[in-house]
Amino acid sequence: MKEPHLRSWSNAGWRQVEPGGGDPAEDGLVAGTLDEQRSFGARAAVALGHVVVRETQGPHEVWAHADGRDLAITQLTPEPCRGHLLRANLGDMGFDAGAFDGDLRVRGVMARKAFSLVSVMEQEGVLNQWGHRVEEGDIVAIPPGGELDGRFQGRVAYAVVTAPWGLVMQRAEAFEWLADPCFWTEPAVYSPPPEARAACKRVLQGCSGMLRALGAGVPSGAVAFLRDELLDGVLTALAAVRVEGGRRQGVLNAARIVRGAEDFLESGGARQVVQIEDLCLALNISRRTLYRAFRDLLDISPKAYLRLKNMSAARARLLEAGVRPTTVTQVALDQGFWELGRFSGAYRAMFGESPSETLRAAQGDALRR
């Protein structure tokens, strides 16, 4: 596949330039037009885009707070999980880029009605999805309603391109075996070759830098360019992967057991006291097998994970207090913490602030909107 075109911005709009130089007019391209081989077909005028850039104090701010996203995030080690986030709305496409430090169990739906392509831009530590090791430059492809399911350990920089199913399938027709709908039916991790990884990273970093430079409002011409560039950049990298190269979800036994335990914990609706024996009976496994699965995947025991999961759920609820009013006492009791003093101390040790500080900050953010 030939090297993607490069484009430059002028007052008239985006102009396409061949790698290494050249006049865009030689390709029959003028400002505001698209190469037919790279276009998405006829479409209506693209609306203005919107960009949000901010420093973050925890993983819940990075992952969970986005339209159509429903993620359960469990922080596995203490201390604040700080980072930064860029989030852009590009019409019917979205783009996230950010980084954070921490040790997190992340599971849940990335987008109910759109496809999510998650690229690991930088990695210092261990990442896994569905129990499979994920390396820097890998791409996690998740269909609409599909789950992200893994552990992020250490410093991670990432980018996420979110696009409607129809748009992904339309563009995939230009990329050989990606046109097979079977490729897109379930989540998987793909490892492009080094050259394709590097090219994809350059595209994602370039678009991220451009969005930061443009600020809150993105002109419609820039939105059209960014939509094409982002989706093409990731699909080009995916097209370089062999068909059998994807590592599908649900393969490793430890990941299946942890998922099953989480599903059992959530199936009761209201928070309840769960014994290890209850989990073993529900999953039809021995106590030893249950403990080994949690140790292999998360390096902690099932009981410790349950406490951390409840603590992280309490933080997520407090962060929503601006739109769903609550109190620290109510949140603590809902998550099974009966001793409020111990809850407050454990919460501060985990997240670097008291529950009441999280609550006040969330309420203040709501007032400023």
Disulfide bonds with the S-S distance in Angstrom:
none
